């Protein structure tokens, strides 16, 4: 003889009280599994068919930035499948430092807008592309921009007290953005005290460099009224 427990509201309530977590776990695992499957199988443009602009900013709007980048993409690098922007954590706290280190170590990002201290540190470690030859040839036009802050000496090593020894080699690794006011209204990037540069591991130099120059020229503009009022 088979004894069946009747299914009524009370038995269902008791069952869910003791076993409800199992159903929640199943749902969570199903969602995570689907997300993982989508992430690993979704098409991603190869490095030579994409340009990614990474910004260390709490204010920049990626939707506005992508709209700002689109006409440059269509005009200068129409063969690219993807040109997009990513915001990174600003500042020097642990999370922000780790995020930037991971992006650079894994080759994520092509063009970076970095705060001055971060730029100096990574440029000195040769994580950024030297721009000297592109500036000299005119492929990058920085006329009217003071490049002093973009010039960095390469560090050979640090002693136990953190004091650097330099190799004697020096290059221009970035373009200071203080006077590139169009970014402020264009996609809400407060680029005062920042530097735009190119990752040395971009893997797409022939497209990234002309796009970098186009982005640089698009940044030229008049100082916003709100900024004039602050002075």
Beta strands, then each sheet from edge to edge (+ up, - down):
strand 1: 50-56
strand 2: 82-88
strand 3: 111-115
strand 4: 151-158
strand 5: 164-172
strand 6: 174-176
strand 7: 194-198
sheet 1: 2+ 1+ 3+ 7- 6+
sheet 2: 4+ 5-
end
